Amino acid sequence: MNENRQSSDKNAGITRRTFLGATTMTGAGMMLSTAASANKNDADHRKPNIVYVFADQLRAHEVGCYGGKNIETPHMDRLAREGALVSNAISTYPVCSPYRAMLLTGMYPMRNGMLSNDHRIRPDAPAFGEACQAAGYRTAYIGKWHVDGRGRAAYIPPERRMGFEHWMALECTHTYFNSMYYKGDSDEPRYWEGYDAIDQTRAASEFIRQQAADNSPFALFMSWGPPHDPYIAPQEYMEQVDPKTIEVPPNFHESGLADAMIDAQRVNLPENFAHLRDIMRRWLASDEEIRQSYAGYLAATKVLDDCLGELFATLEEAGILDDTIFIFTSDHGDSMGSQRFFGKETPFEESIHIPFLIRYPHRIPSNSIRDTLLAPIDVMPTVLGLAEAPCPEVDGLDLSTVLAGEAEDPRDALLIMCMAVFGNATIANGMDAWRGVRTKQHTYARFEDGEPWVLFDNKTDPYQLKNMADSPEHAELRQALEARLDALLELAGDPEDQKMIYDIIARENPNNGMLINYREANPAI
């Protein structure tokens, strides 16, 4: 099937100013929840609220409704039970900043400008927050931002917040306890009092209550930092997970692909990162250390589930739960020792397969499973489609009718990628930049020079233990996936040119220390 992309290379999306000027503000206020209970016809026509909550580095494997066995996730499971579970939600570029940029713009990386972590979105890219504003929503962003690219602790002024008015955010931190943030238009640092995800949820609940009291439709985005490493949670949660009893997946002891990459490294590691590789490799070699980290990862996930429960309670108490598009998801996953790879940035399911749970009873049937292929570029058009709000031209597809069970999945494949090599997966594993394709059955990835890397049948081999990339009997399948990948890369405007990508990053931030170090060690890029 065709990607049916909604933008062209020549015009990758109308600018924010054009979109805001062309769209009529439709802020007819939301009625009181008590009135809504009394008058279902009014409720049916009310502008739905939007609550979009996402974790950092939570893989689908750990959530109960996705088959997770190590912890209970009753509130995530409730979202699935009362709404829809998307079984093929995929993080196109499984790294923090690129995911967020695709979420906030609906555009592929080459068009939104976010080519790696700590980079910057193009100022003329479409903006989810501004689209919500134009549709009459009060907008809010709480938590981790990570798309400004001017320093992880730097103040982000209102003109770079992409339409979010209520602001309690920081570019990036993984401190979690007493972490820093900025509020409103003040450049004075503030600090969450305890574990930041818990305090951020309380702040979000207060925002929800205020908007409900004011009868104001709102779009709230909340980005939690956990369970991203350092894999920590409040002590009462850490005590609930015993590292020794964690059930690890079958690929936990599989190291063939990682060993082969270390033995034949494609990227030279700068000398000043060698000590980091030693630390990471020691961690990857120790089942006990991985299990300790895994326990913290699961404990942090339990915190997030309880936080989700608080949001449920707040929306219910305000009487607006059923009139809210309520979504929980993640930016990408975490290898957590599987395949003995470190972190994310890989084409493996642990890295790219994310939970995506959505509840909106006015459109989404309860207890439904949708196997549609959903990418981060699809979120903006899909959510705005459910809200019946205008959307600027974007690369993503409006899948609202698919989630509602009213249409078939229009796609047969999604693009997956890692465009830059100076991340933890390269430091730990020597991994090179790659591009790939994920269908409902297969995962295929190749390196930028065209060398096939992995080919898996995810239906017969869900833990990806059998790599078929070099198998003669699967050559025809590989060629078909290669052709599909080439077509998707053309649609995404991606030339697979690492040097060009690094040149763009260097022009924007010539003092990027990691880039400088990698170029010294790898003159070709």
N, C-alpha and C positions, 0 to 999 in steps of 0.2 A: 504494500500500500504506500501511498505518498504521505509524506510528513504533513502536508497541508499547512506549511508554515504561513503565519499571518503577516510576515514582513518580507522585504526584499533587501538584497545587498545595498541597493541604491538608497533606500529609505528604511532604515532599520527601526523605525518607530518615531512618531511625532515627538517633538520636544515637550518638556514639562510645561513651558510657558504657553505653547500653542494649545496643548491639551486642556490646561486649566482655563485658558481664555475661551475655548470653544465649548466647554461643558457647562451647562446650567447648574447652579447650586440648587439641590433639591432637598434641603434640610427641613422637610415637614416633620416636626418633632414626634417622638415616640410617645404613645399614650401611657398613662400609669398602668402598672401591672394589674392592679385590681380591676380597672376598667377593661383590660384585655381579657381577663378571666371571664368577665361578664358578657363580652361581645366577641365571639369567635370570628365573625366576619371582619371586624377591624383588625384582629390579630393576624388574619390571613394576608392582609394587605399592608401590614406594617413593614417598614424597612428593617430587615433583620440586623441585629448586632453581629459583630465579628470578633471572636476571641481565637487568636492563633498563637498557640503555645508550642515552643520547640526546645528540645534538649540538645546538648552538645555531645556528639559522639555516642549516642545510644543506638545500638544495632537492634534490629527487629527481633533477633533471636532470644532476647532476654524478657520480652513482654509475654505475659501469660497467654493472651489471645492469639499470639503468633507461635505458640508452642513452647514458650520458655518454661523451664522446670525448676529453676533454682530459687526463685522468689515468687511471692504472690503479688500481683499488680491489679487489685480489684477495681480501681477507678479507671485505669486504662481499659480494662476488660469491659467496664460498664459502657464506656464510649463505643466500643465495638458492638456490644449487645443492643444498645439503643440507637445505633447509627450504622455506619458502614466501615468495614476494614478493607483497605486497599492492599492486596497481597503482592503487588508488583510496583511498590513505590521505590524509586531508585534515585540515589544521589549521583547526578551526572558527573560532577567533579567532586569527589569525596574529601574535601578540605573546607575549613570553616569559612573563609572569606568568599571563595567562589560560589559556594552554596548560597550564602546570604545575598550576594549580588544577583544571582539568578532569581531568587525568591522575590527580591525587592524591585526588580526591573522586568522580569519575564523574558529576558534576553540571554542568549549564549555569551560565554566569556569574551569572545573576540568582538562582540558588539557592545557589551556593557562596560568593557575595559578592565574587569577584574581577572587578571591572568594568573594570580598566585595569592597566597596569604599576604596580608598587610599591604595590599595594593589599593587602587582607588577606582571607584565607579566614575564613568564619564558623566559630566554634569548635565548633559542633554539627554540622558537615558530616561525612558519612561519610569515612573515611580509609583509603587503600590500605595504608599501613604497619600500621595497627592491625588491619585485616582479616588481614594476613599474620601478625602476632603471635598473633592469636586462633586461627589455624590451626596454630600450633606452629612458626613460622619465627623464626629469628634475623634481625633486620632491620638493614640498613645503608644509609646515604646518604652519597655522596661527591660533592663538586663544588658546582655552583651550585644554590641553593635558590629564592630569588626569589619567595616567597609570604608572607613575614612582614610586609613593608610598614612596618617601623619603622627604616629606615635601611640602606643597602646594605652598610655595614661593621659593623653592630650585632651583638652577640652574641645568639644565639637559644637560649633556655633549653629544657631537655628537654620541658617541658609544651607547647611549641609546635612540636614536631618530628613530630607526627602519627604516632607509633608507631615511628619509626626510632631504634634503640638505638645502634648503632655509627655515630658521627657525625664526619665530616671535611668540613665544609662552610662556605660563606659565602653570605650573602644574594645578593650579585651583585658581580662584578668582571669587567672585560675587560682587565685588565693582562696576564695570561697568564704573563709571566716573573716569578718570585719573588712570586706573588700570595698574598694573605692568606687564611687560613681559621681555623676553630676546631675543636678536637678534643675529643671527649668532653664532659665537663661543665665544662671549664675555660673561663673567659672571657678567658684570655690569648691574644692573637693569635699565630698561627704562620704560617710562610711555606713554600710549596712551593719546593724548591731550584732548579728549572729551569723549563722550559715546563710549565705546570700540568697539562695533559691527560696528559702522559707520567708525571709524578709521581703523579697521581691514579690512573692505571692500575696503577702499581706497588703503590700502597696497596690497590687493589681486589684485585689478585692475591694479596697477602699475606693479606687477609681471606678469600679463597676457600680458600687453602691451610690456614689455621687451622681453618675450618669443616669442611673435608674430614678433617683430622686428628682433629677432635673428633666426627666422625660426626654433624654437626648440619645439618639442612636450613636453608637460608638464602634470604633475598630481598634481593638487592643492587641498589640503584638508583645509577647513576652518570650525572651530568649534566656533560658537557664544555662549556666556554665557547666554544671555536672551532667553526666558522670565522667566527663573528660578528665584525663589524668591531671592532678596527682592522686585520683581515686580515693577521696576522703569524704567523710560524712560525719554528722554528730555521733558521739560515742554510743548513744542508745541505739542507733541504727547499725553501727559497726558490730555491736555485740550480737546482732540478730543473724549474722552470716558467718558460718564456720568455714574457713578456707579448705579444710580437709574433706568436707562433705560435698563440695561443689561438683556437680556433674559436668565434666568437660566434654566437648564434642569429639567425634572420632578423628577430626583433622588436627586436634590439639598436639599430637605427637608427630605430625607430618612435617618434615623439614626439607624435603627434596628440592622444591623450587627455591627456597631461601638459600640453601647450601650452594645450589648451582649458580645463583646470582653472585654470591660472595666469591666463589671460586673463579668466576669469569666476569669481573666487574666491568660494567659498561661506562661508569662515571668515576673519574678520579676524585677521591675525597680530599678536600683541603687539609693540610697537616694540622691546623688548629682545631679541627673537628674530630681528630682521631680519638681523643679521650672520650668524647661522647659516644662514638661507635663502640668503644670498649665497654662502657657502662651498659649500653643497650644490649650488646651481644651477651654480656654476662646475665642480664635479666632474662633474655630469651632462652638461655641455656638452663635456667633453673625453674623446674616445675614449682618448687616451693615459693619462689619469689613471684612468679606469675599468679599463683593461687592467692597470695596475699593481696596483690593488686586487684585481682578479679573480685575478691570479697569486698573491697572498697568500692569497686565499680557497681556491684549489685546493691550494696548498702545505699549508695547515692541514688540509685534508681528507685529504691523503696522510698526515699525522701521525696523524690519527684512525684511518685504515685500519690503519696499523701497530700502533696501540694495540689495536685490535680483534683483530689477530693475536696479540698478547701474551695477551689474555684467552682466546682459543682454546687457546693452548699451555698456559696454567695449568690450564684445565679438563681438558684431555687428560692432562696429567701427573698430576693428582689423580684421574684415572679416573672423573670424574663428568660429562663432556661430554654423553653421551647421556641422562643423567638430569637435565638442566637445560633449562628453558624459557629460551632465549637469544634476546634481542630487540635489534635495533639500529634506531633511528629518529631523528627530529629533532622539535623543537618547531614549527618553521615554516621557510619558505624565505627567499630574498633576491632582490630584483629584479636586483641586480648590473647596473644600467643598462638592462635590458630595459624596453621601453615608456617609457624615460627616467624611470622612477619610482625613488625612493630607498628602499632597505631593504625592509621587509615591510608589513603592515597593509592590503594591497590584495587584491582578489578574483582577481588574475591567478595563473596556474598557478605561476609562479616563487615566489610568496609562500605559497600554500596547499598545494601538492602536495609531500608529504614522503615519504622512503623509509620503509618499514616491512618489516623482514625478520625472520622468526621461525623458529627451529630447535628442534624437539622431536620426535625420531624415534618416540617412543612414540605420538604422535597425528598429527603433521604429515607428510604424504608429502613425500619429497625432490623437489627441482626442480619445485615446483608454483607456479603463478601463480593468485592469487585476485583477481578484480576486484570483490570486495565493497567497498562504501562503508564505510570505517572512520574513526571520529572519535575524538578523545582521550577523550571520555566512555565509550567502549566498552572501553578498555584494561583497567581494573580488573575488570569482570565477565568479560571474555574470558580474561585471564590466570588469574584465580581459577577460572574454569570449566575450563581446561586442567589446573589443579592439583587439581581436584575439592575445592576449598575453599569454604566459605560466603562469600557476598558480601552486604553490606548493600543496602538498596533504593537504587538509583541511577537516573539518567536514561538511562545507556548500556545497550547490549544485549550479551549474552553471545554472541559470534560464534565461540566455540571450535569448534562443530560445522561452521560454515562454513569456517573455516581448515583443519579436518581433512578437508574434502571430503565431509562427511556430510549437509550441508543446503544449501539455496539461500540466497542473500542475501535477508534479509527487508526490505530498504529499497529505495526508488527515488530518494531524495534526501537530502542532508545540508544542514544549516544552516551558513552562513558569515557572518561579521560583523566589524565594527570599531565598537565601541560608544562610543568616546571619541576626541576629535580632537586632544588635545595630545600627539602623538607625532611622530616624524621625518617620516612621510609627509605630515602636515599642514604641518609647517614647510617641507619641501622643495617640496611640490606643491600646497599649499592644499587638501588632501583633506578632505572632510566625513565624518561618521559614515555608515555604510552597513550594509545587511543584504542577504543574498543566499542563493541556493540553488545547490548543485552536484550534478548528476546524473552518471550515467556518460557522458553525451554533452554536456551543456550547462552553462554557467556563466551565471547571471543575478544582477545586483546592482542595487539601487536606493538612492537616498539616503533619509534619514529622513523627508523631507517627501513621499516617494512618487515623486519624479522618477526615471524609469528611467536607469540609468547605462551598464551594459554587458550585452550578451548575445552569447555566443560558442557556436559549435558546435565543441567540442574535437576531434571526430573528423575533420571535414573541414578544420578550421582550428586545428591543434594549437598554433600560436604566437600565436593570438588577434590576428590582423591585421585581421579584418573584424568590426567592431562592428555588430550587428543590432538594437540596442535601439530605434532609431527607424525601423526598416524596416517599412512597412505590410504587406509580404507575410509578415512574421513576427509580426504582432500577435497572432494566435491562440496561437502558442507562448508569447509573452511573458505573455499573460493566464493560461495554464495554469501557468506557472512562478510567477507572482504568487500564484495561489491556493495553490500548494504551499508557497510561502514563508510566507504568512499562517498556514497550518496548523502549520508548524514553529515559528514564533514563539510561537504559542499554547501549544504543548507545552513550549517552553523558558521560558515565563513572561516573555517579553521584550516590554515595552510600546512599544518604539521611542521612548522619551522621554528625550532627552539631558539635559534639565534635571533630571529626577528622578534620573538616574544621577549627575550632578554634585553634586546635593544630598546623596546618600548618601556620596559620596567626601569632600565638604566636612565633613559631620558627623563622619566618622571621623578625618579629618586636616585640620583647618581651616587649618593652616599650609602646605599644599601650594602651593608658590610658583608652579608652572606653572599649576595650576588657577586661582589668584587672578589671574594675568596674563591668562589667556584669558577669564575672566569680565569683567574690566575692558574688554577689547577687544570682547567679544561679550555685551552685557548680556542678550540673550535666553536665554543658558544660564547 
